[in-house]
Amino acid sequence: MTNAIIRRVIILGAIAIATLLAVQTYWVLLTYDLQEREFNRKVYQALLDTAHKLSFTASPAFTLPSQNLIVQPYSNYYVVNINNQFKAGDLEHYLGESLESQGLKEDFHYGIFDCSSNQMVAGKIIRFADKSGFIYSDNAAVPTALPALNDADFIYYFGVRFPDKNANLLSNMWIVVVFSLLMLLTIAFFIYSMGVILRQKQLSELQRDFINNMTHEFKTPISTINISTDVFLQSSTIKTDLRLSRYAKIIKEQVMRLNTQVEKVLQLAKIEKDNLELNKEKVDLEELINNLSPSLELKAGEKSGIIQLHLGTPHPIIMADQLHLTNILHNLVDNAVKYSRNDVPPEIIIALFKSKKGVTLKVSDNGLGISKEHQKRVFEKFYRVSTGNVHNVKGFGLGLFYVKEICKQHGWGLNLTSDPGKGTSVEIIFPIE
């Protein structure tokens, strides 16, 4: 995953998180506001009913003030202006009755203003029980007195406070609260995942830098050994000694093989860093394959194999980097030889034909084949099939990964089909320019 992709993921994730938080906060506040409005409406109606009952049952009956009958100094504290004397027992009874009729099952604390002391006289906390309704016990705890109003128009009044209002409103919003917590958990998981991805990317970059530095360091000794081997092979003394000549050729072959693997790692490093520069030019596929066939036949000859060319499309011209296209053909043939069966010599067919999407290059073999569970992963970096005798094959698991990346860089199609024990076919689809 490149730095640009990670930056985009982080930016888009941050925008998504901010949007989710904004929307969720809006809905929580809106739901709470609606709950509070409904609560206030019920309380106002219950207090209004209580005031009317007090005025009707008083002896003599009195008239309630037309304005400022109910005020709300605090969110959970309500004051009712009776403007006449009333009995505390009647207030307590009517309050419970009116609140219960409105469906308010809230514990409340009431107080009555005392004109002589200009203070609120604390009443009891009236608690609600599910079975018996409001409990009016004489030994209920007496809380701190409620605050009085500094208003000349309020002479005879009482106050009611709901101490658990906010908690009860939130409990009524439990679904919203649960979804909010789930959203916060999701956001926390996303942040944790991004942290893990960043740490893994850092470790991957360290590993990649180490491999790149190591392969670069290998280039110098490989070049030195290669030059020294050429000197040995040109020596008349070595040429006359068959044993030394054979060993010198083995050293040469192994050095060239090691150099190929190092070059492959360096090329893949450039691909991963998006530093690979393709030198695209017009390439005649038929001519390229014919020119490569002698070297490809040498590869197949290592296991007494043969290569057949079925070039049904004459001289198709494509835009490609000839070096990388050549490497692709060598990789495919090299895989076909390495993964051949021990009892049958490798038979490799290189076919070229027209298809609906353009020109198709198909490399088929009669080798071991790949089971279905491994076919989707063979193009992954460093992945190697480890069934049967395949684990004895030398390599880094970079060949097909290199093929996939080069095809991706060029915009070519790539398909693989295989049957265990019957062979494998790889198709590369070139769009017609």
MOBEL-V421326 format. One record per helix or strand of 2 or more residues. SS is the DSSP state (h for helix, s for strand). FROM is the first residue (numbers start at 1). LEN is the number of residues. If there is no record, write none. Layout:
BEGIN
((SS,FROM,LEN) (SS,FROM,LEN))
END
This chain:
BEGIN
((h,3,55) (s,70,5) (s,77,5) (h,88,14) (s,108,7) (s,119,11) (s,133,3) (s,157,5) (h,165,8) (h,174,61) (h,236,5) (h,242,31) (s,280,5) (h,285,17) (s,306,6) (s,317,5) (h,322,17) (s,347,9) (s,358,7) (h,372,4) (h,390,3) (h,399,12) (s,413,7) (s,423,8))
END
